[in-house]
Amino acid sequence: MAPPGSVAGYGDRGVNGAAYRHAAGFTFTDTAGENWWVIFQPVARDAADNPPVRGDVLACRGAYGEPVQVRVLAGDVLRADADAAFRKTAPSSYEDAARIAAGVSEGIA
């Protein structure tokens, strides 16, 4: 999605994850009218013994030729937990998605 050096707000890391979807598509609009993709970005780990996948839930937005703006909505969470929370609640706005991600981070989703 975005290589290192083209991302703002996520350290020196690039972004390459799986986007969450809702009934109207892949972008989640915030109260200011900005569109965000909400994705699960796995953290690179040794694949020995196929451990549970951990990573970050990110909100990303950007325009052509500009750095991708990234906000970490939930850090170091299990993908299975994040996926289940987004399936169960089906957010339709950025704020809904941020609340769901916060719940995953706090273990209450």
C-alpha positions in Angstrom: 0.0 0.0 0.0 2.7 2.5 1.0 6.4 1.9 1.3 8.6 3.3 4.1 9.4 7.0 3.4 5.9 7.7 2.0 4.2 7.4 5.3 3.7 10.0 8.1 2.7 9.0 11.6 3.9 5.4 11.7 7.6 5.8 12.4 9.8 4.6 9.5 7.5 1.7 8.7 5.6 1.2 5.5 2.0 0.2 5.4 0.8 -3.1 3.8 -2.2 -4.6 5.5 -5.7 -6.0 4.9 -8.5 -3.4 4.7 -11.7 -3.7 6.7 -14.9 -3.2 4.7 -18.4 -2.1 5.6 -21.7 -2.2 3.7 -20.9 1.0 1.7 -17.3 0.1 0.8 -13.7 0.4 2.1 -13.5 4.0 3.2 -14.7 5.3 6.6 -15.6 9.0 6.6 -14.9 11.1 9.7 -16.9 14.0 11.0 -14.7 16.4 9.0 -15.6 14.6 5.8 -12.2 13.0 5.3 -12.1 9.4 4.0 -9.9 6.8 5.8 -9.0 3.2 5.1 -9.0 1.0 8.3 -6.6 -1.9 8.0 -4.9 -4.6 10.0 -1.1 -4.4 9.6 0.6 -7.6 10.8 3.8 -7.2 12.7 6.6 -9.2 11.2 7.5 -12.1 13.3 9.1 -15.5 13.0 6.6 -17.8 11.4 7.9 -20.9 13.3 5.1 -23.0 14.7 2.5 -20.7 13.1 1.8 -18.4 16.2 -1.3 -16.2 16.4 -0.9 -13.1 14.2 -0.4 -9.9 16.1 -0.3 -6.4 14.6 -1.8 -2.9 14.5 -5.2 -1.6 13.5 -4.4 1.5 11.4 -6.4 4.4 9.9 -4.8 5.6 6.7 -5.6 8.5 4.3 -3.7 10.4 1.7 -3.9 12.1 -1.7 -1.8 11.3 -4.8 1.7 12.6 -4.4 1.4 13.2 -0.6 2.6 11.0 2.3 0.0 8.6 3.6 -1.2 9.8 7.0 -1.5 7.0 9.5 -3.1 6.9 12.9 -2.7 3.8 15.1 -6.1 2.9 16.4 -5.0 -0.2 18.3 -1.4 -1.5 18.7 -0.1 -5.0 19.1 -3.5 -6.8 19.1 -4.4 -10.3 17.8 -5.7 -10.3 14.3 -8.4 -12.8 15.2 -9.8 -10.4 17.9 -9.7 -7.4 15.6 -11.4 -9.3 12.7 -14.1 -10.6 15.0 -14.8 -7.1 16.5 -15.1 -5.5 13.0 -17.4 -8.4 11.8 -19.6 -8.2 14.9 -20.1 -4.4 15.0 -19.7 -3.4 11.3 -18.7 0.2 11.7 -19.7 2.7 9.1 -17.8 5.8 10.1 -14.2 6.6 11.1 -15.3 7.3 14.7 -17.1 4.0 14.9 -14.1 2.1 13.6 -11.8 4.0 16.1 -14.1 2.9 19.0 -14.1 -0.7 17.9 -10.3 -0.7 17.6 -10.0 0.9 21.1 -12.2 -1.9 22.4 -10.0 -4.5 20.9 -6.9 -2.8 22.4 -8.6 -2.8 25.8 -9.8 -6.4 25.5 -13.5 -5.5 25.6 -14.4 -5.9 21.9 
